[in-house]
Amino acid sequence: MRLPFSTIGLALAAFWGRPHVAHSGGLRQVQEVDLRKAAHADNGLPAFPVFALRFSPDGRKLAVIADIYETPGGRKSRLLVVDVDHPSERTPQFEAEFGIVEDENGRLALNFGWSPSGDVIYAGGKVIHLESGAMCELPNQSVFINDNVAISSRGVPPSGRILSTRVTFYGRNCEQQSAWDVPEVWLVKDVSTDRSLLSIARYISTGQVETLIVDPLARKVLQRRPGNLAWEFAESGKAICGGGNALQPRPRAVCRNVDTGDVIREMHTNGTEPIATAAHATRLVVSDYRRRKPLFDYEYRTIFKGRVVWDFGTGKEMASWLPESQTYPYVSSHGTEITEPFRFAMSPNGQYVAEAGSGKLRIYKIEP
């Protein structure tokens, strides 16, 4: 397994600078947003870190989880909804529970996203109806699989050794509808709202993980594959992709056909986690980590080389760049800081990449 990024981030900071293109093709910056000004807030961290971002289903908005601030109810983060076409206009802002954090190890579980129509955002259990402003609450790690159905998968028993999972179905206004008890330990990694499918990590025992493709509405497991890749859906739910393990000799990203399990294409060069797929195209962003064994050390370490835009339909690497880094206090350990590359996302049509950190949001168009 790759080492936690916080243990190596400071050592890697010297490698990072302004974004640049290193392969054929490239990225052209089309927008830059000052998130601090958009938030109009002064009660958070001066560093204004960004933890996660998601394009809306139509690609015209970006939901951004950023910052940490204290309230009587505990630590919170800001959920900003940025208009991609007109970012200077008023930016809606909502409060979210702190804990939606996607770092260089990827996301622990999916707990942040949009409904297919784009009129609902869910974040850490909070459901926000953007048009009406109405809100309701679901358990953390709930996801919408279509506009009218959300699901929550919770371990049973809720404390102690978890032996099974209860999948609970909710309506769009958080009303509970039904439940499905599964005699396995499941964690939702991704959702295809095009096909109402889930990518599930099934924990068998310590160090043993299986990946499942599940149709929750039919209460059916469609595929089982060994391994712990954080599979993400692409190409309207027809494909699923995962990055390689950076501590392996040849870490390669791979994409498979959802229905057959067959490999569509494997990347020829390094392609590791974390990744971000295009929901309706054959493109994804992968990370480029290389393993290295320092002198007089028995263990490998990883070196970050940047991000790569890869098209698994053609096998072409469209662009690569070295993102800036952000540094902010590690909230669970006083006096410790985390340094990591900016967070990133890919638009549903595969034409744009967004990256954000340190109070900045940039959007790039992928040039042919």
Wavefront OBJ file of the C-alpha trace (Angstrom):
o trace
v 0.000 0.000 0.000
v 1.193 3.543 -0.661
v 2.395 5.413 2.375
v 0.073 8.148 3.711
v 0.797 11.296 1.752
v 1.210 13.431 4.863
v 4.392 11.517 5.729
v 6.122 12.422 2.482
v 4.451 15.665 1.422
v 7.022 18.048 2.871
v 9.857 16.168 1.201
v 8.139 16.453 -2.161
v 7.188 20.119 -1.988
v 10.358 21.148 -3.770
v 9.267 19.242 -6.875
v 6.099 21.300 -7.372
v 5.709 24.580 -9.166
v 3.362 26.327 -11.546
v 1.309 23.997 -13.779
v 3.016 23.149 -17.044
v 2.462 20.845 -20.002
v 4.987 18.071 -20.476
v 3.477 15.830 -23.172
v 1.969 16.312 -26.615
v -1.210 18.330 -26.575
v -1.809 20.446 -23.502
v -4.036 22.384 -21.157
v -5.232 25.927 -21.776
v -6.401 27.836 -18.718
v -9.864 29.318 -19.259
v -10.878 30.403 -15.743
v -9.354 31.257 -12.391
v -11.453 31.932 -9.279
v -10.369 33.378 -5.929
v -12.297 31.121 -3.560
v -11.495 33.258 -0.531
v -13.326 36.204 -2.096
v -16.158 33.955 -3.229
v -16.606 32.663 0.330
v -16.662 36.137 1.976
v -15.460 34.558 5.224
v -12.686 35.295 7.698
v -13.255 32.631 10.366
v -11.423 29.744 8.725
v -7.855 28.775 7.966
v -5.640 31.402 6.313
v -4.390 28.673 3.961
v -7.967 28.009 2.736
v -7.248 24.384 1.702
v -9.459 22.613 -0.829
v -10.388 19.002 -0.049
v -12.610 17.860 -2.934
v -14.397 19.143 -6.032
v -17.023 17.795 -8.434
v -18.389 19.009 -11.754
v -22.170 19.072 -12.043
v -23.698 16.524 -14.469
v -23.971 19.182 -17.211
v -20.442 20.449 -16.518
v -21.574 24.033 -15.921
v -20.997 24.185 -12.158
v -18.367 22.997 -9.702
v -19.093 21.993 -6.110
v -16.032 22.678 -3.955
v -15.358 21.504 -0.388
v -12.843 23.850 1.246
v -11.547 25.348 4.497
v -12.033 24.329 8.138
v -13.625 26.449 10.833
v -14.896 25.877 14.352
v -18.547 26.128 15.419
v -20.380 25.182 18.632
v -21.405 22.040 16.754
v -17.851 21.068 15.838
v -15.552 21.527 12.855
v -17.164 22.522 9.564
v -16.117 23.060 5.957
v -17.510 25.307 3.235
v -19.406 23.967 0.254
v -19.138 26.490 -2.586
v -21.092 26.131 -5.837
v -19.138 27.907 -8.563
v -20.657 28.792 -11.941
v -18.067 27.645 -14.493
v -19.247 30.042 -17.229
v -19.717 33.089 -14.965
v -17.542 32.591 -11.869
v -17.620 36.271 -10.926
v -21.339 36.132 -10.160
v -22.712 35.406 -6.680
v -21.399 32.093 -5.377
v -23.847 30.078 -3.247
v -22.270 28.785 -0.041
v -23.394 26.095 2.397
v -22.027 24.548 5.576
v -20.808 20.941 5.468
v -19.425 18.671 8.136
v -15.643 18.535 8.108
v -14.488 15.124 6.894
v -15.008 15.192 3.124
v -11.298 14.899 2.415
v -9.836 13.403 -0.744
v -6.047 13.303 -0.652
v -3.309 11.481 -2.538
v -4.586 8.175 -1.150
v -7.932 8.826 -2.838
v -11.245 8.935 -1.047
v -12.122 6.609 1.801
v -15.723 6.415 0.639
v -18.039 8.355 -1.632
v -19.926 10.974 0.394
v -20.016 13.984 -1.937
v -21.730 14.417 -5.296
v -24.664 15.573 -7.430
v -28.012 14.086 -8.371
v -28.279 13.300 -12.125
v -30.388 16.390 -12.871
v -27.937 18.639 -11.006
v -30.595 20.139 -8.731
v -29.333 18.344 -5.602
v -25.891 18.245 -3.973
v -25.137 15.794 -1.188
v -22.157 16.278 1.126
v -21.386 14.212 4.205
v -25.060 13.362 4.706
v -26.464 16.846 4.072
v -28.820 17.015 1.073
v -29.221 20.466 -0.501
v -31.952 21.255 -3.043
v -30.381 24.149 -4.935
v -33.524 25.631 -6.489
v -35.670 25.758 -3.359
v -32.902 25.969 -0.760
v -34.542 23.133 1.175
v -32.246 20.774 3.074
v -32.568 17.414 4.746
v -30.242 14.897 6.388
v -29.135 11.391 5.465
v -26.498 9.200 7.128
v -22.938 10.038 6.110
v -21.695 8.136 3.030
v -25.119 8.271 1.382
v -25.258 8.700 -2.412
v -27.955 9.458 -4.989
v -28.255 6.761 -7.650
v -30.985 8.613 -9.561
v -32.990 11.785 -9.030
v -35.482 10.123 -6.717
v -33.481 7.488 -4.839
v -30.570 7.810 -2.446
v -28.947 4.941 -0.582
v -26.930 4.587 2.582
v -24.708 1.585 3.294
v -23.928 1.116 6.994
v -22.010 -1.601 8.760
v -23.889 -3.924 11.131
v -23.425 -3.816 14.083
v -22.692 -0.067 14.133
v -19.809 -0.603 16.583
v -17.399 -3.450 17.170
v -16.521 -5.955 14.476
v -18.718 -5.302 11.418
v -20.090 -8.513 9.921
v -22.664 -7.302 7.401
v -24.077 -4.211 5.692
v -27.542 -2.666 5.672
v -28.322 -0.796 2.447
v -31.158 1.650 3.169
v -33.137 3.363 0.396
v -34.409 6.944 0.724
v -36.506 9.319 -1.371
v -35.218 12.647 -2.698
v -36.463 14.404 0.462
v -34.642 11.954 2.762
v -37.719 9.871 3.608
v -36.795 6.248 4.315
v -38.373 3.720 1.955
v -36.882 0.223 2.307
v -33.753 -1.715 3.251
v -31.545 -4.523 1.920
v -29.412 -6.565 4.324
v -26.177 -7.884 2.806
v -24.097 -10.554 4.616
v -20.830 -8.846 3.558
v -18.868 -5.722 4.523
v -19.349 -3.097 1.775
v -18.015 0.396 1.155
v -19.319 2.491 -1.765
v -16.470 3.818 -3.931
v -18.356 5.277 -6.910
v -21.790 5.563 -8.492
v -22.979 5.564 -12.107
v -26.169 7.627 -12.168
v -26.494 6.791 -15.887
v -27.104 3.141 -15.012
v -27.872 3.304 -11.256
v -24.876 1.088 -10.489
v -22.418 1.111 -7.600
v -18.715 0.343 -7.387
v -18.230 -1.415 -4.052
v -15.147 -2.434 -2.067
v -15.940 -5.624 -0.177
v -13.685 -6.191 2.842
v -13.104 -9.910 3.347
v -10.376 -9.873 5.986
v -7.256 -7.911 6.847
v -5.494 -7.163 3.578
v -8.121 -8.935 1.467
v -10.490 -6.822 -0.614
v -12.816 -7.636 -3.483
v -14.342 -5.151 -5.945
v -18.027 -5.513 -6.823
v -20.323 -3.971 -9.414
v -23.778 -3.819 -7.832
v -27.262 -3.008 -9.105
v -28.861 -1.869 -5.824
v -32.363 -1.384 -7.257
v -32.382 -5.016 -8.438
v -30.550 -6.035 -5.231
v -28.010 -7.898 -7.339
v -24.219 -8.234 -7.541
v -23.277 -8.117 -11.233
v -19.516 -8.683 -10.992
v -16.843 -9.638 -8.503
v -13.140 -9.046 -9.033
v -10.200 -9.555 -6.658
v -8.121 -6.561 -5.673
v -8.437 -3.168 -4.069
v -8.513 -0.747 -6.989
v -10.803 2.234 -6.322
v -12.796 1.648 -9.507
v -14.567 4.720 -10.917
v -17.216 4.704 -13.651
v -16.642 6.341 -17.049
v -18.247 6.508 -20.500
v -21.851 6.689 -19.204
v -21.400 3.650 -16.984
v -20.076 1.425 -19.774
v -16.542 1.370 -18.374
v -14.843 1.379 -15.016
v -11.265 2.505 -14.369
v -8.685 2.229 -11.624
v -5.152 3.443 -11.060
v -2.139 1.330 -10.208
v -0.363 0.991 -6.863
v 2.680 3.292 -6.861
v 4.728 0.840 -4.788
v 4.460 -1.846 -7.458
v 7.241 -2.164 -10.078
v 4.952 -1.191 -12.997
v 1.881 0.657 -11.772
v -0.587 0.925 -14.648
v -4.059 2.444 -14.883
v -6.572 0.089 -16.476
v -10.157 0.397 -17.729
v -12.596 -2.501 -18.067
v -15.967 -3.121 -19.664
v -18.583 -2.967 -16.911
v -20.763 -5.709 -18.398
v -18.095 -8.260 -19.358
v -15.190 -7.384 -17.077
v -12.845 -7.476 -20.083
v -9.920 -5.064 -20.211
v -10.570 -2.206 -22.655
v -7.075 -0.767 -22.412
v -4.165 -0.574 -19.989
v -1.930 2.456 -19.784
v 1.595 1.879 -21.157
v 3.265 4.340 -18.775
v 2.878 5.028 -15.065
v -0.718 5.669 -14.016
v -1.545 5.525 -10.324
v -4.180 6.566 -7.824
v -5.743 9.009 -7.281
v -7.711 9.310 -10.523
v -10.731 11.242 -11.813
v -12.855 9.928 -14.688
v -15.069 11.665 -17.252
v -18.616 10.471 -16.587
v -19.617 10.524 -20.270
v -16.308 10.104 -22.120
v -13.312 7.792 -22.386
v -10.925 10.148 -20.609
v -9.523 10.302 -17.117
v -6.877 12.059 -15.080
v -4.347 9.731 -13.451
v -1.479 10.499 -11.110
v 2.147 9.685 -11.853
v 3.982 8.306 -8.835
v 7.315 6.489 -9.091
v 8.731 4.204 -6.449
v 12.238 4.719 -5.099
v 14.286 2.924 -2.449
v 16.511 5.333 -0.497
v 20.014 4.227 0.442
v 20.204 2.201 3.650
v 16.419 1.770 3.740
v 14.481 -1.470 3.388
v 11.256 0.138 2.212
v 10.306 1.878 -1.015
v 9.112 5.468 -1.032
v 7.116 7.282 -3.711
v 7.991 10.365 -5.745
v 5.236 12.461 -7.300
v 5.798 13.439 -10.936
v 2.454 15.047 -11.806
v -0.926 14.336 -13.403
v -1.695 12.895 -16.835
v -4.850 13.119 -18.969
v -5.303 9.720 -20.645
v -7.907 8.625 -23.213
v -8.531 4.911 -22.781
v -10.565 4.850 -25.999
v -7.573 5.770 -28.137
v -4.735 5.009 -25.742
v -3.409 8.562 -26.173
v -1.955 10.696 -23.380
v -3.562 14.070 -24.041
v -1.561 16.232 -21.615
v 0.377 16.240 -18.375
v 1.193 18.886 -15.807
v 2.780 19.430 -12.416
v 0.237 21.001 -10.048
v 0.943 23.525 -7.344
v 0.892 22.355 -3.742
v -1.115 23.483 -0.736
v -0.010 23.358 2.908
v -2.344 23.488 5.883
v -2.419 22.352 9.544
v -3.192 18.708 10.225
v -6.220 19.077 12.489
v -5.646 15.798 14.364
v -2.063 16.592 15.368
v -1.138 20.007 16.739
v 1.937 21.519 15.130
v 1.917 19.153 12.137
v 1.310 20.352 8.595
v 0.185 18.560 5.448
v 1.612 19.453 2.052
v -0.104 17.941 -0.973
v -0.853 18.729 -4.631
v -4.011 20.636 -5.528
v -7.200 18.542 -5.715
v -8.612 17.892 -9.194
v -11.692 16.839 -11.169
v -12.613 16.068 -14.785
v -15.706 17.410 -16.539
v -18.379 14.866 -17.578
v -17.653 15.410 -21.299
v -13.901 14.952 -20.804
v -13.090 18.373 -22.277
v -12.050 20.217 -19.106
v -9.940 19.658 -16.003
v -10.349 21.623 -12.775
v -7.814 21.892 -9.976
v -8.019 23.778 -6.710
v -6.046 24.485 -3.547
v -4.849 27.334 -1.321
v -7.968 29.366 -2.079
v -7.572 29.117 -5.869
v -9.683 27.315 -8.458
v -8.478 26.923 -12.039
v -10.256 25.398 -15.026
v -8.346 24.160 -18.077
v -9.506 23.098 -21.514
v -7.802 20.006 -22.926
v -6.313 20.958 -26.277
v -6.067 18.264 -29.002
l 1 2 3 4 5 6 7 8 9 10 11 12 13 14 15 16 17 18 19 20 21 22 23 24 25 26 27 28 29 30 31 32 33 34 35 36 37 38 39 40 41 42 43 44 45 46 47 48 49 50 51 52 53 54 55 56 57 58 59 60 61 62 63 64 65 66 67 68 69 70 71 72 73 74 75 76 77 78 79 80 81 82 83 84 85 86 87 88 89 90 91 92 93 94 95 96 97 98 99 100 101 102 103 104 105 106 107 108 109 110 111 112 113 114 115 116 117 118 119 120 121 122 123 124 125 126 127 128 129 130 131 132 133 134 135 136 137 138 139 140 141 142 143 144 145 146 147 148 149 150 151 152 153 154 155 156 157 158 159 160 161 162 163 164 165 166 167 168 169 170 171 172 173 174 175 176 177 178 179 180 181 182 183 184 185 186 187 188 189 190 191 192 193 194 195 196 197 198 199 200 201 202 203 204 205 206 207 208 209 210 211 212 213 214 215 216 217 218 219 220 221 222 223 224 225 226 227 228 229 230 231 232 233 234 235 236 237 238 239 240 241 242 243 244 245 246 247 248 249 250 251 252 253 254 255 256 257 258 259 260 261 262 263 264 265 266 267 268 269 270 271 272 273 274 275 276 277 278 279 280 281 282 283 284 285 286 287 288 289 290 291 292 293 294 295 296 297 298 299 300 301 302 303 304 305 306 307 308 309 310 311 312 313 314 315 316 317 318 319 320 321 322 323 324 325 326 327 328 329 330 331 332 333 334 335 336 337 338 339 340 341 342 343 344 345 346 347 348 349 350 351 352 353 354 355 356 357 358 359 360 361 362 363 364 365 366 367 368
